[in-house]
Amino acid sequence: MRQPLYPPFTPQPAASCWLFSPVLVADATTRQPSALSAALSGARIASWQTLLDNSAHDDERAQLERVNHFINRSVRFVSDQQAWGADDYWATPAQTLSLGKGDCEDFAIAKYFSLVRMGISSEKLRLTFVKALKQNQAHMVLAYYPSASEQPLILDNLDPRIRPASERGDLLPVYSFNNHGVFLAKSPQRVSQPPEFLARWNELSERALADGSAARSPQS
């Protein structure tokens, strides 16, 4: 039997956050917005907060659909150099929506934090690095595991439809992570990493708490 490309969902005890790369990125360049861009920025943030408040009691599939649609519609894809003047920068959802621009990592990160804010367990969500085969490049998506026995659903900015992983033959998963660990594509078990690999995700999480992107009360 062919092994699934995406590892099965396996609940893990709460643990420290983990990291894709040990390399820390310098703070993004501060930009002075015009009056119009400031107004648009405020409108996107307000719409995002309304979405979070009004969807907290919806079923999880509805939450996935609304968040996926909202982030894909509100953010325009640009490189980190174009957005932040850095080669690789992980923006908080508030930063991404304020600017209205971001790369694939920013799309996936914004969806992850939004869904956790709505009450979905972070154990069901994994930021997943894949190879986009048609584009022949590295890419990030958000994988949602409905249950331990089901394959994940993929939230993506390349394809706006939320589809099971088995229908995304254009993506080759490499590994995934959340605030419980790092997971290889062919293994359901958490991957051990040295302490320095915690830094980047911890740094992003701290910025997300500071700017209101993440809830201050701990959520599993």
N, C-alpha and C positions, 0 to 999 in steps of 0.2 A: 504493500500500500504506500502511496506517495505521502511523504511527510509534509504536513502543512508548513507553508512558508512563515506564517505568523505563529509565534508560540501561543499555546493555550493560556487563558487567563488563570493565574494562580494567586489567590489572596496572599499578601505578605504582611507580617507585622510592621507597624510603623517604624521607620528608620530614617536616618539622615538623608538629605537630598544628595543626588549624584550628578555627574557631569559628563558631557560629551567630550570636551577638550580641556586639558589643563591650562591652556593659554588664556590668560585674562585679557580683556580688551579695554583699552583706555576709554574714559568717559566720552560720550558722543559730543560733538561740537554743538555749542549753544547757538540757537538761531533766533533772530528777532522777527517775529511774524508781523505781517501787515494787518491792518484792521479787518480786512475781508477774510484772510486766512485764519485769524484769531476767532472770528465769528463762526466760521465753518468748523474749526476745531472744537469750539464749545458746543456746537450743535451735535457733532458726532459723539462727544463724551456724554452729553445729556441723553441722547437717543440710546446709547449703550446702557446707561444706568436705568433708564426706563425699561429696556428689554430685560435686564437682570431682575428688576423688581416685579415685573408683570409675569415672568415666566417661572418664578421659583416653585410654584405649585403644579406646574404642568407635568405630564408624564415625560420620561427621559427621551423618548424618540422625538417628541415635539420640541424639547429643549435643544436637541442636536440640530434639528432642521432650522430652528430660528437663529441659533448662534452661527451655524455654518453660513447661512444666507446673509446674515447681517455683516459678519466680518468680511466675507468675500465681496460684498457690495460696497462696503465702506472704505476698504483699503485698496490702493493701487500698487501693483507690484513694481518695485524698483530695487536696485542693489543696495547693499549697506553703504557703499561709497557714495551713492547718489543721495541716500537718506540721511546718513550720519557722518559721512566723511571718514569712515573706518572700514577696514577690510572685512571684519566680522564682528557684528554687534547684535546682542540679543536685547531687543526692546521690550519693555513692559507693555501690557495692553493699553494702558493710558497713554504711553508715549506713541505707540503705533497709531492709535485712533486720533490722537491730537494732531499728528502729522498727516494722517490719511495715506500713509505710504509705508511699505515694508517689503521684506523678502519672504520666502516661504517659511522660514523659521518664525518670523514675526506673526504670520497668519496662524500657524499651528499653536504658538504660545498663547496668543490672544484667545483662541478657542478653548484651550486647556483651562486657563484661569477663569474664563467666563463660565464654563460648565461647572467647575468646582464651586464658584460663587453661587450658582443656582442650586447646589446641594448634591450634585453627582459625586460619588466617591472617587477620589483620585486613583484608587486601586483599579478602577475600570478604564482609566485613561492613560495612554502612553504616547508620548512624543516619539515619533518613529522616523529614523533616518532610512531612506530608501534610495535606490538608483532609479531615476525616471528614464526608462529604456528608450522612449521615443526621442527625448531630448538629450539622452546620453550624458546625464549630469546628476550630481547629488541633489537630493530634495528631501524636505521634511513634510510629514503629514501627521494628523492626529488620529490614533486608533482608539476606538471605543469598544470595550468588551461587554456585551449585554449580560453574560453570565459565564460561569466557568466552563460550560459545555458548548458554547457558541463561538464561532469565528468572529473576529472584530469587524466593525463597520469603519470605513475610512472617510475622514473629513479632509478635504483637499481643496486647494485653490486652483489647481490645474483642471480638475473636473468638479463642477459644482454639485454633482449628484452624490448623495451618501450611499455608498454601495458596499456590499461585503467584500472582504479582502480577496475572495476567490474570483471575483469579477474584475479585479484590478491587475490583469496580467501585464499591464504596462509598468508596474512598480515591482522592484526587487528589494525586499526588506533586508536591511543590514543589522541594525539593532535599535532598541527602543529604551526609553527611560521615563520615570516619573519620580515623585519624591519618595518612593520606596526602593528604588534601585535601578540598575541597568540590566537589560535582558538581551541576550543574543537572539537572532531571528529564529534559529533552529532549536532553542532551548527555553523551556518555561522557567528555568531557575535564574535567580538573581546572579549577576556576575560580580565577583569581588574586584574592587578597584582601590588603589592607594588613596590616602587622604587628600592629596592635591587635586584629585578628580572631583572633589566636592565643591571646589571653589566657585566655578562659574555658575552653576545652578543656584547655589546658596546666595551668590551676589545678586543674581536676577531676582530671586525670591525676596531678598531684603529690599530691593528697589521697588518691587511690586507692592510690598506692604507699605512702604513709605509714601508711595503716590496714590494709594487707594485701589490699585488694581486687584490686590488679593485681600481676602477677608482676614481680619486680625484674629478672630477666634479660630483655633485649629480645627481642620476638617480632615477626616480620614479618606 
